[in-house]
Amino acid sequence: MQKNASSLRCTLGALSVLLPIFCATAFAQQENDKEIEVIEVTGNASNAALLSPKQSLIDGPFGDGLSIQNIARSVTPISAQMMEVLNITTLQDILAVSPSTYAASGFGAPSLPTIRGQLGELLQDGVRRQAGNNGFGVPLSFNAIEQVDVVKGPPPVLFGSSQRNGGFVNLQSKRASVSKQDSKMSLSAGRWDSYRAQIDTSKVLVDNKSGLRLSYERIDNGDFYDFSGYKSDSLYSAFRLVPNSDSTWDINVEYYDVEFTDNAGINRPTQNLIDKGLYITGQGAQANGSLIPRAGSVISPTGEVRINRSQVLTDPGNINTATTFLVHSIYRRQLSDNARLKNTTYYQHLERESIAQNSFVEIIDAANTAQNRTELAYDWHHSQQSIIAFDVRYNSVLGYSQFTTEADAPIDLTGPIMNRRIPLTSEQQARLVELRPGVFVSPGGQYDINGDGAGDFSLSDTTDSSSWQTGLAVQHDSQWTDELSTSLGYRLDYYDVKAQDPIAPQGQMPVSDSINEILQSAQISVSYAITASLTSYIAGSYNEATSNSMAGGNVLGSDNTINELNFATNNSLFEAGIKYAPSDSHWYVDGAWFNQRRSLRNRDGSNTGVRATGLELQAFYTAERFWFNAGYTYIDARYDNSATSQGSRQVADAFDNTRPDIIQGTGLGSPNFTPFAASNTQVQGIPQQSLGLNGGLNINEKWSAGFSGIYTKSYPLDFLATVLIRDQFTLDLNTRYLFSEQLALRFTLNNVTNEKNWRPVFEGGFFGSTLVFPELPIHGEVKLSYSF
């Protein structure tokens, strides 16, 4: 620990020296250029400066129409131009641009962002979207998205707290125009029979009064990985109405249907697998000799072979589908010279079906969420502003799950496909309920059938629950002098929650419970302008958050009650930063130091605290012929004198010691759910240091080229640090050629050096001793865009 503390002090010291030097150098290089050369990024003329976050306006988290330098938090806005240039199409693509966003693979289908070493929230237009639980859920379509704002740290009081506090991504939806109409079509094809088509058209209905925008995207992808694929349809429409000079009304609707793969990567992650690609063979056996994977199975190693990285833990018989329907409405009105009204309304319906041959089940028959937030902003005079927000959110979930009989380590991936399948025994079926023929799920409550005083069923996340969240927030912003400004915020949330068992065992009365809780959150920030271009700030926040299950639902515990501690997880943040944003220079630079604590309620009722301390630095430069971006992260995430757990203690537990020349096994068997005592151990699965570099060059008026690279420092894959993911880097190259003002062709080559990189499968390190995800080898994509 002393070594890590020393490393942190050295890094902080070095960067505290480098940042002023960097800013001073930027000051010295300020130019009086009156024009910036135009480059083409979408087939239409676009200003290179739009790639810089200085030009982005951020709506929602701390008010509307704010520039990045006026927000006292670490933020990375990713504009539509940057999304186009770097081909950002998934949540994991943002880690190339934004510091502190390194993420696990999310079983190959991430539905939530990871920020500062923990899961964050996914919002759209300032409202939380239905997503997955713990990162595995519904993949995200970017068809409806115009800009991505990555905000580090807990959500502000205007948004209110919920389950995840690492940070959040706020997706800004595409808007219709009332003054300009254009259309764009793009077609792309990539390796492994991967195809994508999109058409986006905007039409003015009545000049300066109303406009309509339609966007459709179809993805039909094969995959490098065995038995994998991705197919989706997204239909998006946006309507804008400007009834008068004082108001606007934006309405957008999206229908999204997706079929995807639950990809668990490669099991048995030994150091030899990470370093040399060598996999230990042999099917695990139960104590009774059965080769069906089950908890406690032990493997007698039969050899060590080089495994194909495409040979992952998937199954052609698995089902993973989801359908969602979203509606957003945002109404703005200037009530007077001093008062502004904003009303945001949101509705989402989600259905999902995941049935795996290894006995995992997650079925959401219906998840419905509706929210309305009304904000009133009032300028007392030019230096004082208050925002009052009243928020009502309703969420209901009817869903069924079963994850108690999975066993990954015993499966020999080099054997027949039947090795991977887990038919339930009659004893296991007796502890579950049959939802439909052949599909068994956990009940939504516990029952003592035989009267021995102990529950007779296995519990997962099955629930029929509903919740009302009513919030009142106040934020007051003050400009005391030309240099000094402050912001204060406070919020109260009242929760009214009900949950019942939707599928009680035969002959049992369904159990149910309800609970009412009040949660608080507060924030404060102070900004000081050192010069007109250089601003410093400190910020702090505290919130009481919830702990939810799939789709934001609430479950009954083993005592058939809703645990009140699920509404009392405490989170805090202290952050200090500096932002350099000169109006007459091509530079933008910022840096932030943070100390953030989050508390997460575990399934068994225990509480795990994690404290993350670190430093983030990002810089953008846009010149006449080129642009450049760099982002650096140092994060020291540790358990805060807290206990944690892992699916198995270490990978060696899965093996006996009959082949010590291959591995010195313990013979304990795996999975063997292992709790670890309270400690300050480094959180597994998170690199302490990472660096992202991106850039582009205009070779001539028609031809441009660019690159994107990511480096991560070595880090432990499991809690005991018996296996390390080594230092890694990935380099992508791209080039683009304009045949005309309308027609452009782009070619991207990803992982050009064909690195054999690895990544954790799941957030939080629970599967660190069981699974690891092999990243894609070298692959290319060609994209043709036509604007009309």
N, C-alpha and C positions, 0 to 999 in steps of 0.2 A: 504493500500500500504506500510505503514511503517512496518507493521508486516511482509509482504512478503520480504521487503528489509532486515529486520533484520534476517529473516530465511535464506536468501541467504548468508548474511555475515557469519552467524554461520556455514552454510554448507561449504562455501569456506574455512573458517578458520580451521574447523575440518579436511577437506580433505587435506589442505595444510600441516597439521601436519602429517596426516596418510600416505600420499604418500612417503615422505622421509623415514619414519620409515619402510614402506613396502619395499622400495628399499634397505635400510640398512640391513633389515632382509634377503632379498634375497642375498645381497652380502655375508653376514655371512654364508649362506647355500650353497655357491658355492662348487661343488664337482669336483674331478678330474676323474670322471667316464670315462672310455675309450669306454664303450659300453652302449647302451640303449636296453633293452629287446625288442624283436620283438613281436608285437601283430598282430592278424589277424583282419582286418576290411572289407575286400572284398573277402575273400576266398584265397587271396594270401598274402604272408608275407608283412607287412607294418610297417614302423618305427613309434613308438609312437610320435616321435618329429614332424611328419607331421601334427599332430593335432594343433601344435603351429603356430601362424602367422609368427614367425621368419623364418620358412622354405619356406614361400610362396613368389613367385616373382610376381610383379604387372606390367602388361603391359598397356600402353596407356595414362592414365591421365597426367602424368608428365614425360613421357619417358618410355622406355622399360627395362625390366629386373631389376626393382628396388625392394629392400627389404623394408619392412614396416618401419624400423628404419631410412631409408634414405629419407623418404617422410615427408615434413614439413606440414602435415595435419593429422587430425584424420581419421584413416582408419582401417577397420576390414576385412582382407581377410579370406574367408571361403573356405578351401580346399575341394577337392573331398572326402578326408578321413573324415573331419568334417561333410560334408553333409551326408555321409553314416552313421556315428555314431549317429547323432542327427535326422536322417530321415527328412532332409530339402527338401521339395518338393513344397513349395509355397513361395511367397514373404513374407507372414506374419510369416513364420517360422524363419526368420532371427532375429526377435526381441529377441529370446532366447539367441543369441550369441552377437549381436552388440548393444551397447548402443545407445540411442536416436532414436530408430526405432519403437516405439509404434505406432500402426496404427488403424484407424477405419476399419470396416469390408468391406467397399467398396461395399455395397449391396450384400455381400456374394461372390463377385467375384473380388477381388482387382487386378488391372492391373498395378498399379504404387506403388513404395515404399513411405513410409512416414518417413522423417528424420528431426530431430530437430523441430517437431511439424508442419511440412508443407510438401506438396507433393514434391517428388523429381523426377528426371529423371530416365528412364530405358534405359540403353545402352547395346549393345552387341558388344564385340570386339572394343570398342571405338566409336561406332556409335549409335545415338539415334534410338530406335525402335519405330514403330507405336504402340501406346498403347491407353488407354482410355483417355477421357477428364475428368479431375477432379477425376480420380481414378476409375470410372466405365467404363469398356471397355472389353477388351479381356483378359481372364485369361491366365496366363503364363505357358507353359510347360517347365519343367526342363530336358527333355529328351536329349537336345543338350548341356547341360551345364556341364563344368568340374570344374569351380571355380567361386565363387561369391565375388566380391570386393565391400564392402560398404564404400563409401567415403562421409564424412560429409562436408557440405558447398557447395557453387556454383561450377559448372563445371569449370575446368581450361581453359586457353586460347587455348590450343591445341584442345579442343572439341568445344569451342564456347558456347555462351549463347543462351537459348531459353526461355521457359515459366517458368520452375520450378527450384527453387534454394535452397531448403532445403538441398539437397545433391543428390547423385546418386548411383545407383547400376550398376556396370559394369560386365556383364556376360561374362566369358571367355568360348568360345566354346570348345567342345571336339576336339582333334586333332588326325589325323591318325599318326601312327608310321611307320618309314622306317626300324626299326631294331628289333621290337618285335611284335608278333602276339598272341592274346589271345581272348577269348570270355567269356561272362558272361550272364546268364539268371536268371531272378528273377520273382517270383510269389508272390503276396500278397493278403490277404483277410482280411476284417475288418467288424466291426459291420454295420448294416443297408445295407447288401448286397453290400459292397464296394469291388471292385476287380481291381487289377492292374497287368499288365504283361509287361515285358521289356526284350529285347534281344539286346546285344551290342557286336559286333564282329569287330576285327581289323585284317587286313591281309597285310603282306608285299608283294608288287607286284614285286619290284626289290630291292634286298638288298642295303640298304643305299641310295636308289635313289627315290623310290616311295612307297606309302602305301595308303590303303583304309580302312575307318571305316564306319560301318553301325550301326544304332541304331533305333529300333522301340519300341514305347510304346503305349499300349492300356489301357485306364482307363474307367471303367464302374461302376460308383458309384451310389448306392441309397443314401438316406439322412435321417438324424434325423428329418429334417424340412418337414412340409407338402408340397406336390406337388413339391418336389425338387429332383434334380439329376444332374449328371455330366458325360458326355460321351465325350471322345476325342481320336483322333488318331494322333500320331506324328511320322513322318518318317524323319530321319536325315541321311545325308551322308557327310563324310569329306574325302578329298583327299589331300595328301601332295606330292609335287615334290621337290626333291633336285637335280637340274641340275648340280651343281658343288659345290665346297667347299665355295663359296662366296654368295650363294643365296638359298632361300627357297620360296616355293609358296604353301600357304594353301587355299583351296577352300572348302566351306561347303554350303550345301543346306538343307532347312527344309520345309516340308509341314505339316501344322497343321490345323486340323479341330475339332471344339469343339461345343458341345451343353450344355448349362448351365442354371442356374436359377438366376433370378434377385430377391434377397431375401431382402426385406425391413425391416425385423425384426418385432417387436411388436410395435404397435402405442399406443398413450396415455401414455407416460412414466411418471407416477406420482411417488412420493417417495415410496408409498405403493407397486407399481409394482416392484421397484428395491429391496426394503427391504423384502417384504413378498410375492411377486408373485401375488398380487391382481390386477385385471383388472376391470375397470369401464365399465359396459355394457350400451347399448342404442345406436340406430342408429341416426346419426345427421340429422337434417332437415333443408332445405332451408326456406327462408322467406315465400315462397308460399306453404310450407308444403311437398314438394317433399323430398323423402328419398334418392334420388340419390346424392352421395357425390359431393360437390361443395364448392368453396371458400366461407367462411363466414357461413357455416353450424353450427348450434348450437345443442348440445347434451343435452337431458334431461336424467340424469342418472336413470337407472332402477334397479341398484344393483351393487354389487362388488363381483366378483367371483375369485377363484384361477384358473389362466389360465395355460394350458399346454404349456410349453416353445417351443414345436414344432409347435404351432399354430401361424404361422407367416403370414405376409402380402405377400402371394404368390397366384398364380392362375393357375389351371391346363390348362387354355387356353392360357397362355403366350407363346411367342416364343422368344428364345434367342440363336442365332447361330452365328458362325464366322468361317471364313476360311482365312488363311494367308499363303503366300509363301515367303520365304526369301533366299537370296543368299549373302554370304560374301566371299570376296577374299582379302587375305593379302599377299603381295609380299615384301620380304626383300632381300636387296643386300648390301654386303660390297663393296663399290666402291674403297676404298683405306684403308690404315692403319688408316686414320683419318676421313673418310667420310662413312656414311651409309644412305641408301635410304629405305624408307618404303612407300608402296602404299596400301591404303585400299579402297576397292570398295564394295558398299552395294546396294541391291535392295530389296524392299518389296512390295508385293501386298496384300491388305486387303479388305475383304468384310464382312459386318456384318448386321444382321437383328434382331431388337428387337421391337416386337409389343406386348404391354401389354393390358390387358382387362381394366386397369384403365386409358386408353387413351394415355399413354406414347408411343412414337414412336421414334426410332433412327435407320435409315437405311443408311448404307454406301454401295452404289452401287459399288464404286471403289475408293480406296485410294492407290496411287502409290508414292513411295519414292525412289529416287536414289541419291547416294552420292559418291563422290570420294575425298579422302584426300591424298595428297602426302607430306611426311615429309622428310626433309634432315637434318641429324644430322652431325655436324662437330666438331671434337676435335682440338682446336687451339693448345693446348699442354695438358699435363696431368691434368691441373687444370682448363681449360676453355672449355666449350662446348656450342654450339648454335644449336637450332632446329628451322628450318623455315618450316611452314606448309601452304599449299595452299589448300583450301577447297571449293568444289562446291556441293550444295545440292538442289535437285528439289523435290517439294512436290505438288501433286494435289489431290483434294478431291471432289468427287461428293456424297453428302449425304443429307438426309432429316430428320428433327426432329420435334417433337411436345411435349412440356412439360408444356403447359400453362393451362391445364384443370385438372391436377392431384389434388387430395384432399385426404390425408391419414387419418387425425384425425377423420373425421366423420364416418369412417367405423367401425362397430362393428364386431370384429373378431370372436366372439362367435355365430354370427348369420349365416344365409345361405350364400353360396358363392356369390349369387347375390348382397349381400351388398357391395362387393368389386369392382363391375363393374361400369364403367362410360360411358354409351352411350351418345354420343354428341347430344345436342339439335340442332335444325335447325339454331338457332342464332349462336351457337358455330361453326357449320360447315361453316356458311357464312363467318366467319373470318379466315377460313383455305382453303386449296386446296386439292382436292381428288387426291391422288397419284395413287391409284388403287381402285377397288370397296371396299368400306367400310373402307379404310385406309386414314385418313386425316392428312396432315402435314402443317406446316407453310410455307408460301412462303419465298423466300430468299431476299425479299425486302418489302418496305412499299408502299402502293398505296391508293390514295384518290379516291374512286369510286363515291361517291355521291357529291363530290365537296364542302364539308363543311369545308375544310382546315385541317381536321384531318385524320390520317391514319385509314383504316377500317379493318386491319388484325392483327392477333396475330403473333408475331415473336418469333422464337426459334433459332436453329443453322443451318437451311437449307442453303446450299452453293454449288456452283460450283466454286472452287477457285484453283489457282496455285501460287506457289512462287518459286523464285530463291534466294538462299542465297549463296553469294560468300564471303569467308573469307580469310584473310591473317593474320597469327599469327607468332610471334617471341618469343622464350623463350631462355634465356641465363643463364646457370648455372656456378657458379664460386666456386672453392675451394681455398680460400685465404691462409689458413694455414691448418695444420692437424686438427685443431679444428673448424675453422670458414668457413662456406660456405653460399652462397646466390643464390637466383633464382629470375629472373625478367621476366615478360611476358606481352605482349601487343597484342591486336587483333582488327582488323576492320572487320565488316560484312556489306555487302551491300545487302539490300533486295529489290527485285522487285516483287510486289504482285498484283495479279488481282483477282477480285471476281465478280460473276454475279448470278442472280437469275435463278436457273435451272427449276423452275416450277411457272412461273408467272400466276396470275389469268387470266381467260379467257378474251380476249379482251384487255389485257394490254401488252405493250412492256416491256420485261425483263430489269430491271435496272442493272447497272454494275458500277464498279469503279476500279481504280488502284492507287498504291502509291509506292513511292521509299523512302527508309530510310537507313541511315547509323548508325550502333550501335557500341559502343566501349566496350572493357573489358580490365582489367589490373589486374595483381597479383604481389605480392612480398613476399618473405619469407627469413628469416635469421635463420640458424641453428648453434648451438654451442655445440661441444662435451665436456661435463664437464669431462668425463673420457672415456675410450675406450668403455664402456658399457652404459654410460648414456648421452643422447643427449637432449638438449632443443631447442625449436624453437618458433618463432613468424611468423605469416602469415597474410596477408591482401589481399582482393580482392574487385573489384568493377566491376559491369557489368550492361549494359542496356539490358533489356530482352523484349521478345514479349509476347502478350496475344493472345492465339489461341482458336479455338473451336474444335469440334470433329476431331480426326485423324490429328491434327495439321493444320486444314484448317483455313481460314479467312472468316469472315462474314461481311455483310453490316449492318450498324446500322439503326435506325429508320429514319435517314435522307438520307439513301441509299448511304452512303459513308463508306469507311474504315477509322475508327478513327485513326488518326496519333498518338494519345496517347497510342494506343495498342503496339507501338514500342518504348515506353519511360518509361517503368517501371524500377526503379532503385533498385539495390540490392548491399549490402555491407557486408563484413565479417572482423572481427578481431578475431584471434585465437592465443592462446599461449599454448604450451604443453611441455611435457617431456616424453621421451621414454627410457626404461631400457631393453636392449637386450644383455645380456652377452653371449659370444660364448661358454663358458665352464660351463654354468648353465642351469637348466631346466626351468628357469623363463623367462617370457616376461611380462612387465607391462608398461602401458602408461596412461597418463591423459591429458585432454585438457580443457581449459576454453575458451568460445566463446561468442561473441556478434555479432549477425547476424540480419540484417534488410532486409526484403523483401517487395516489393510493388507489389500488385496484382490489375490489372484492372478488375473491375466488369462489369457485363453485361449492367448495366444502365449507364455506363460511369464514375461512381465514382471510387475513388482510395482508397484502404485499405492498410495501412501500418502495419506491424507486426514486433515487435522487440523481438527476443529470446535471452536470456542470460542464460548461464548454464555451467555445468561441467559434463564431461564424464570421467569415469575411467574403464579400463579393465585390467584383469590379466589372464595369462595362466601359468599353471605348468604341466609339463609332467615328471613323475617319472618312475621307473622301473615297478611298479605294478599298478599305477593309474595316472589319469590326472584330472585336475580341471580347470575350467574357471569361472570367475565372471565379470559381467559388471554392473556398476552403472551409473544412469543418474539423474542429477538435471537440470530441465529446467523451466525457468520463461518466458513464452511466453505471450506478452501483445500487445494489439492494440496500435500503436504508434501515439497517438493523432489523431486517425483515426476513421471514421464512419464505421459501418458494418450493416449487416441485418440478419434476421432470418425468416424462413418460417411462424412462428407464434411467437407472443411476449412471451407467456408462455403457458404451457399445460392447465392451468385453463381457458384460453380464449375459449377453445373448449366446455365448459360446462356452462349451466345456473346454478342458485343457488337454484333449487328446492329441492336438496338433500344436504344441508350443512353438514349433518352427514357423507356424503361420500367425497364431495369436495366443497369448496367455489368457485363456478364458477363465471366468470365475464360476461358471455353471449355475449362477443364480436364476437365469432365465429372463426372458424379455417378451413383452413389456412387464415391468415390475414397478409400477407407480412408486416413485421415491420422493418423499418430502425431505427438504434440506433445512437445517436449523438456521435461525436468524443470523445474518452475517452482513458484511459490507463488500461482498464479492462483486467483481465486475459482471454486469449483465451479459450473458452470452448472446452471440448472434449479431453484435453491433461493432463495426470497426471504429476504433478511437479516432482515426484520422482518415479523411478522404479529400480528394481534390478533383474538381471538374473543370475542364478547359474546352472552350468552344470558339470558333472563329470562322471568318469568311473573307474571300478576296474577289473583287471584280476584276477579272482578267482583261475584259474589254466590255463594250456596251452590251454585248449579248451573252457573254460567257462568264460564269462565276463558279467558284469552288469553295468548299468549306470542310471543316472537321469538327468532331466532337469526341472528347476523351474523358475517361473516369478512372481514377486510381483510388484503391482502398488499401489501408494498412492491415497487416495480419491481425486476426482476432479469433477468440475461442468459439467453437461451434457448440460445445456443451458446457454445463455448469462447472464441472470439475476440470475443464480445460485439458482434457485428455486428447482432443483432436482440434487442430487449428486450421482455419482457412488462411492460406498464406497471402502475402502481398499480391495484389492483382491489378491489372489494368485492362481497359477495353478502348479501342480506337476505331471510330467510324469515319468514313470519308464520303463526301457527296459532291456532285457537280451538276450544274444546271445550264441549259442552253435555250435561248429565246430565238425561235424561228421567225416570230413576228410579235407584235404587241399583244396578240391574242394567244399564241401557241407557244408552250414551253415544255421541255422534256428534262426530267430530273433522274439522275442515277445515284443510288446510295449503296455503299458497300459497308456492311456492319461487321465488327470484329475482324478487321482486315488482317491482323496478325494471327488469327485463329487460336486465340488463347483458350485454354481449357479451364474456365473459371467456374466457381461454385458459389452458391448462395444458400442461406437457411430457407427451409420450406415454409416455416410458420413464424409468426410474431411471438415474442416472449420466450423463445428458446425451449418450449415444452418438448419439441421433437428433436432437439439438438443431438441426442445420442442415438437417434433412430433413423432419421432421414436427412438427406441433403439434396439440393437441386442443382443439376448441371446446366449451366447457361449455354446458349446457342453457339454453334461454331460459326465460321465465316459464312455470310449469306448476303445476297444482294436484292435490290428492288428497283424497278424502273417505273416512273410515274409520268403520265402525259396529262397536261392541263390545258384547257381551252376556255378562254373568257369571251363572252359575247353579250 
